[in-house]
């Protein structure tokens, strides 16, 4: 899959740091949210929940890096 314009890419977990998660990144200016694994910072616990992304019309499956 090729994603352009946003710099996102579908990569193996080993290619980047363990921070972040895999899930659909739904970047739209509406009530659409994203289900995926939310990696809590400084914690080994992963939870499934709704990840709210900022405004963008691009939908992509890939790694969601949390700050």
Phi and psi in degrees as GROMACS dihedral restraints (atoms count N, CA, C in turn):
[ dihedral_restraints ]
;  ai    aj    ak    al  type     phi  dphi    fc
    3     4     5     6     1  -113.2    20    10
    4     5     6     7     1   127.0    20    10
    6     7     8     9     1  -118.0    20    10
    7     8     9    10     1   129.1    20    10
    9    10    11    12     1  -120.6    20    10
   10    11    12    13     1   154.4    20    10
   12    13    14    15     1    95.5    20    10
   13    14    15    16     1   -30.4    20    10
   15    16    17    18     1  -112.6    20    10
   16    17    18    19     1   -11.2    20    10
   18    19    20    21     1    83.2    20    10
   19    20    21    22     1     6.5    20    10
   21    22    23    24     1   -83.2    20    10
   22    23    24    25     1   149.8    20    10
   24    25    26    27     1  -150.3    20    10
   25    26    27    28     1   153.1    20    10
   27    28    29    30     1   -88.2    20    10
   28    29    30    31     1   106.1    20    10
   30    31    32    33     1  -126.5    20    10
   31    32    33    34     1   163.3    20    10
   33    34    35    36     1   -70.9    20    10
   34    35    36    37     1   147.2    20    10
   36    37    38    39     1   -57.2    20    10
   37    38    39    40     1   -27.5    20    10
   39    40    41    42     1   -77.1    20    10
   40    41    42    43     1   -12.5    20    10
   42    43    44    45     1   -79.7    20    10
   43    44    45    46     1   -18.5    20    10
   45    46    47    48     1  -130.4    20    10
   46    47    48    49     1   179.3    20    10
   48    49    50    51     1   -66.7    20    10
   49    50    51    52     1   165.3    20    10
   51    52    53    54     1   -73.8    20    10
   52    53    54    55     1    -9.7    20    10
   54    55    56    57     1   -76.0    20    10
   55    56    57    58     1   140.9    20    10
   57    58    59    60     1   111.4    20    10
   58    59    60    61     1  -169.9    20    10
   60    61    62    63     1  -160.5    20    10
   61    62    63    64     1   167.9    20    10
   63    64    65    66     1  -103.5    20    10
   64    65    66    67     1   137.0    20    10
   66    67    68    69     1   172.1    20    10
   67    68    69    70     1   174.4    20    10
   69    70    71    72     1   -78.4    20    10
   70    71    72    73     1   123.5    20    10
   72    73    74    75     1   -92.2    20    10
   73    74    75    76     1   104.6    20    10
   75    76    77    78     1  -102.7    20    10
   76    77    78    79     1    93.1    20    10
   78    79    80    81     1   -97.3    20    10
   79    80    81    82     1    88.5    20    10
   81    82    83    84     1  -136.2    20    10
   82    83    84    85     1   154.0    20    10
   84    85    86    87     1   -86.8    20    10
   85    86    87    88     1    55.9    20    10
   87    88    89    90     1  -148.0    20    10
   88    89    90    91     1  -164.1    20    10
   90    91    92    93     1   -83.9    20    10
   91    92    93    94     1     6.5    20    10
   93    94    95    96     1   -71.4    20    10
   94    95    96    97     1   128.1    20    10
   96    97    98    99     1  -115.3    20    10
   97    98    99   100     1  -175.9    20    10
   99   100   101   102     1  -129.9    20    10
  100   101   102   103     1   132.6    20    10
  102   103   104   105     1   -96.8    20    10
  103   104   105   106     1   129.6    20    10
  105   106   107   108     1  -173.2    20    10
  106   107   108   109     1   177.5    20    10
  108   109   110   111     1   -80.8    20    10
  109   110   111   112     1   123.4    20    10
  111   112   113   114     1   -96.1    20    10
  112   113   114   115     1   115.5    20    10
  114   115   116   117     1   -86.2    20    10
  115   116   117   118     1   111.5    20    10
  117   118   119   120     1   -72.1    20    10
  118   119   120   121     1   135.6    20    10
  120   121   122   123     1   -66.2    20    10
  121   122   123   124     1   142.5    20    10
  123   124   125   126     1    53.4    20    10
  124   125   126   127     1    37.9    20    10
  126   127   128   129     1  -154.1    20    10
  127   128   129   130     1   143.8    20    10
  129   130   131   132     1   -88.8    20    10
  130   131   132   133     1     1.0    20    10
  132   133   134   135     1   -85.5    20    10
  133   134   135   136     1   127.1    20    10
  135   136   137   138     1  -108.3    20    10
  136   137   138   139     1   138.8    20    10
  138   139   140   141     1  -129.3    20    10
  139   140   141   142     1   148.2    20    10
  141   142   143   144     1   -88.5    20    10
  142   143   144   145     1   128.4    20    10
  144   145   146   147     1  -163.1    20    10
  145   146   147   148     1  -177.4    20    10
  147   148   149   150     1   -89.5    20    10
  148   149   150   151     1   125.7    20    10
  150   151   152   153     1  -104.2    20    10
  151   152   153   154     1   115.8    20    10
  153   154   155   156     1   -86.4    20    10
  154   155   156   157     1   122.8    20    10
  156   157   158   159     1  -106.0    20    10
  157   158   159   160     1   163.7    20    10
  159   160   161   162     1   -84.0    20    10
  160   161   162   163     1   176.0    20    10
  162   163   164   165     1   -65.9    20    10
  163   164   165   166     1   122.5    20    10
  165   166   167   168     1  -171.9    20    10
  166   167   168   169     1   150.2    20    10
  168   169   170   171     1   -90.9    20    10
  169   170   171   172     1     1.6    20    10
  171   172   173   174     1   -88.0    20    10
  172   173   174   175     1   128.3    20    10
  174   175   176   177     1  -109.8    20    10
  175   176   177   178     1   132.3    20    10
  177   178   179   180     1  -153.5    20    10
  178   179   180   181     1   144.7    20    10
  180   181   182   183     1   -89.8    20    10
  181   182   183   184     1   127.6    20    10
  183   184   185   186     1   179.6    20    10
  184   185   186   187     1  -169.1    20    10
  186   187   188   189     1   -82.5    20    10
  187   188   189   190     1   130.9    20    10
  189   190   191   192     1  -102.5    20    10
  190   191   192   193     1   109.4    20    10
  192   193   194   195     1   -88.7    20    10
  193   194   195   196     1   119.1    20    10
  195   196   197   198     1   -92.7    20    10
  196   197   198   199     1   151.0    20    10
